[in-house]
Amino acid sequence: MFNLPKSTVVDKFIPKTAFYNKLNITTGVKEEFVNKIDKITWKNKISEDTIGITKTNEIEELQIFEIILKDKSIPKNVIRTIAKNIPYPILFKLFYKEEFYYSIGLYQDKKLVDLYFSEWNDNFNLNFSGINLSVVYEKIVKELIKEQQNEQKFDIIIETSNKKKTLEKEITLLQNKITIEKQFNKKVELNKQLFQKQTELEEIING
């Protein structure tokens, strides 16, 4: 996968029961494992030993997992559960028949704080070169969130991306409220809030 050196190849099947029988997860997450996931394979291990790129305090290893799906839906709870319980960042490539997408977690102090997802069938030129594994990891995240040409510091890029995601959620929520609101005055106020959020989002998008 990704034309990585053979030294990185693991290609190890991981039974779903390794997660939902051994971890303290809800019934809903277990059902998502059972109903949405066909197969999980640990494909590659990117580390100082396997690829010769220096580890850092933040990123000691980077794993690559392949997940075969039973239907075309994004099992976010499954991905989050796996990512939270593996001590290294994971790049997920998920397949449903011939279609695919990617996901990777954002980590702070080695703890998962967010997940990023590509669109279905987005092709990326993922580059696993760098002076250290933190650089490799940051390049992959920037690629998935479409900030690969951005020369700003990584933490600023992530902060901006998170602001954008928050605004998009707030805009959707306001649009839903406006649709069902019957009182004219309240609808006017909601539209003002919507315009403000849309303006903030445009400013972020346009830099």
C-alpha positions as CSV (number, residue, x, y, z in Angstrom):
1,M,0.0,0.0,0.0
2,F,1.3,3.5,-0.9
3,N,4.4,2.0,-2.5
4,L,6.1,1.8,0.9
5,P,9.2,-0.3,1.5
6,K,8.7,-4.0,2.3
7,S,10.3,-3.4,5.6
8,T,7.1,-1.5,6.7
9,V,4.7,-4.2,5.7
10,V,2.8,-5.9,8.6
11,D,-0.3,-7.2,6.7
12,K,-1.9,-8.7,9.9
13,F,-5.6,-9.4,10.2
14,I,-7.1,-8.0,13.4
15,P,-10.3,-9.6,14.6
16,K,-13.1,-7.2,15.5
17,T,-13.5,-9.0,18.8
18,A,-10.1,-7.7,19.8
19,F,-11.9,-4.3,20.2
20,Y,-15.5,-4.9,21.1
21,N,-14.9,-7.8,23.5
22,K,-11.9,-6.4,25.3
23,L,-12.8,-2.7,25.5
24,N,-15.4,-1.0,27.6
25,I,-17.6,0.2,24.7
26,T,-21.3,0.8,24.4
27,T,-23.7,-1.6,22.8
28,G,-24.2,0.8,19.9
29,V,-20.5,0.9,19.1
30,K,-20.3,-2.9,19.3
31,E,-23.2,-3.1,16.9
32,E,-21.4,-0.8,14.5
33,F,-18.4,-3.1,14.6
34,V,-20.5,-6.1,13.9
35,N,-22.9,-4.5,11.3
36,K,-20.6,-2.1,9.4
37,I,-17.1,-3.7,9.5
38,D,-16.2,-6.7,7.4
39,K,-12.4,-6.9,8.0
40,I,-9.7,-4.9,9.7
41,T,-6.0,-5.3,8.5
42,W,-2.9,-3.7,10.0
43,K,-1.1,-3.0,6.7
44,N,2.0,-1.0,7.6
45,K,4.1,0.2,10.4
46,I,6.0,3.5,9.8
47,S,8.8,3.8,12.3
48,E,12.4,4.6,12.8
49,D,13.2,0.9,12.5
50,T,11.1,0.1,9.4
51,I,11.6,3.2,7.3
52,G,14.7,4.9,8.8
53,I,12.9,8.2,9.6
54,T,13.7,9.6,13.1
55,K,10.9,9.4,15.6
56,T,10.0,12.4,17.8
57,N,8.5,12.7,21.3
58,E,5.1,13.5,19.7
59,I,5.2,10.8,16.9
60,E,7.1,7.6,17.7
61,E,5.3,5.5,15.0
62,L,2.6,5.8,12.4
63,Q,0.3,2.9,11.6
64,I,-1.7,2.2,8.5
65,F,-5.0,0.2,8.8
66,E,-7.2,-1.0,6.0
67,I,-10.9,-1.5,6.8
68,I,-13.3,-3.3,4.5
69,L,-16.9,-2.0,5.0
70,K,-20.2,-3.9,4.7
71,D,-22.0,-0.8,3.4
72,K,-21.3,2.7,2.2
73,S,-21.4,4.6,5.4
74,I,-18.7,6.1,7.6
75,P,-18.4,4.2,10.9
76,K,-17.0,7.1,12.9
77,N,-17.5,5.4,16.3
78,V,-15.5,2.4,15.1
79,I,-12.7,4.6,13.8
80,R,-12.7,6.7,17.0
81,T,-12.6,3.6,19.2
82,I,-9.7,2.0,17.3
83,A,-7.8,5.3,17.2
84,K,-8.2,6.0,21.0
85,N,-7.0,2.5,21.9
86,I,-3.9,2.2,19.8
87,P,-0.9,4.2,21.2
88,Y,0.2,5.6,17.8
89,P,-1.5,7.7,15.1
90,I,-3.3,5.6,12.5
91,L,-4.0,6.4,8.9
92,F,-7.1,4.5,7.9
93,K,-8.0,3.6,4.4
94,L,-11.6,2.3,4.2
95,F,-13.1,0.5,1.3
96,Y,-16.7,-0.3,0.2
97,K,-16.5,-2.4,-3.0
98,E,-14.4,-0.2,-5.4
99,E,-14.9,3.0,-3.4
100,F,-12.7,4.3,-0.6
101,Y,-11.9,7.2,1.7
102,Y,-9.3,8.1,4.3
103,S,-9.3,9.1,8.0
104,I,-6.6,10.2,10.4
105,G,-6.7,11.4,14.0
106,L,-5.4,14.7,15.4
107,Y,-3.4,14.1,18.5
108,Q,-2.3,16.4,21.3
109,D,0.0,15.1,24.1
110,K,-0.4,11.7,22.4
111,K,-4.2,11.7,23.0
112,L,-6.8,11.7,20.3
113,V,-8.7,15.0,20.2
114,D,-10.4,14.9,16.7
115,L,-10.7,12.9,13.5
116,Y,-10.4,14.1,10.0
117,F,-12.1,12.4,7.0
118,S,-11.6,12.7,3.3
119,E,-14.4,12.7,0.8
120,W,-15.3,9.4,-0.9
121,N,-12.8,8.5,-3.7
122,D,-10.5,11.4,-3.1
123,N,-7.1,10.5,-4.4
124,F,-4.1,11.8,-2.5
125,N,-0.4,11.8,-3.3
126,L,0.6,10.8,0.2
127,N,4.2,11.5,0.9
128,F,5.9,9.5,3.6
129,S,9.2,11.3,3.4
130,G,10.4,13.9,5.9
131,I,13.2,14.8,8.4
132,N,11.2,13.1,11.2
133,L,8.0,11.3,11.8
134,S,6.2,14.4,13.1
135,V,6.8,16.0,9.7
136,V,5.5,12.9,7.9
137,Y,2.4,12.9,10.1
138,E,1.7,16.6,9.6
139,K,2.1,16.3,5.8
140,I,-0.5,13.5,5.8
141,V,-3.0,15.5,7.9
142,K,-2.5,18.6,5.8
143,E,-3.2,16.5,2.6
144,L,-6.4,15.2,4.0
145,I,-7.7,18.6,5.1
146,K,-6.6,20.1,1.7
147,E,-4.0,22.4,3.3
148,Q,-1.0,20.8,1.6
149,Q,0.3,24.1,0.2
150,N,-0.2,26.0,3.4
151,E,3.1,27.1,4.9
152,Q,1.6,28.2,8.2
153,K,2.6,26.4,11.4
154,F,0.7,23.1,11.8
155,D,-1.1,24.1,15.0
156,I,-2.4,27.2,13.3
157,I,-3.7,25.2,10.4
158,I,-5.5,22.8,12.7
159,E,-7.0,25.6,14.7
160,T,-8.3,27.2,11.6
161,S,-9.7,23.9,10.3
162,N,-11.4,23.3,13.6
163,K,-13.0,26.8,13.5
164,K,-14.2,26.1,10.0
165,K,-15.8,22.8,11.1
166,T,-17.5,24.5,14.1
167,L,-18.9,27.3,11.9
168,E,-20.2,24.8,9.4
169,K,-22.1,22.9,12.1
170,E,-23.5,26.2,13.6
171,I,-24.6,27.3,10.1
172,T,-26.4,24.0,9.5
173,L,-28.1,24.3,12.9
174,L,-29.2,27.9,12.3
175,Q,-30.6,27.0,8.9
176,N,-32.6,24.2,10.4
177,K,-33.9,26.5,13.1
178,I,-34.9,29.1,10.5
179,T,-36.8,26.5,8.5
180,I,-39.1,25.6,11.5
181,E,-39.3,29.0,13.2
182,K,-42.8,30.5,12.9
183,Q,-42.4,33.8,14.6
184,F,-41.2,36.6,12.3
185,N,-39.1,38.4,14.8
186,K,-37.2,35.3,15.9
187,K,-36.7,34.3,12.3
188,V,-35.2,37.8,11.6
189,E,-32.8,37.4,14.5
190,L,-31.8,33.9,13.4
191,N,-31.1,35.2,9.9
192,K,-28.8,37.8,11.4
193,Q,-26.9,35.2,13.3
194,L,-26.7,33.0,10.1
195,F,-25.3,35.9,8.1
196,Q,-22.7,36.6,10.7
197,K,-21.6,32.9,10.8
198,Q,-21.5,32.7,7.0
199,T,-19.4,35.9,6.8
200,E,-16.9,34.4,9.4
201,L,-16.7,31.2,7.3
202,E,-16.1,33.1,4.1
203,E,-13.3,35.0,5.8
204,I,-11.6,31.8,6.8
205,I,-12.1,30.2,3.4
206,N,-10.8,33.2,1.6
207,G,-7.9,33.8,4.0
